[in-house]
Amino acid sequence: MIIRKANIDDIERINDIYNQAVLNTTATIDTEPRPLEYHKNGLRRIMTDMLFL
């Protein structure tokens, strides 16, 4: 397994994985899938201060 920093090119897959968890698990507190733009904005915001793995 290779662990690396996420980048904006990864956001579509991150969104897919997150929304799958929303719909099929209790891993999040969300009850509805999030739009792609929500995760794009979040990743851009945290990329300036933190790593997103």
PyMOL commands that set and color helices and strands:
alter all, ss='L'
color gray80, all
select helices_A, chain A and resi 8-24+36-47
alter helices_A, ss='H'
color red, helices_A
deselect
rebuild
show_as cartoon
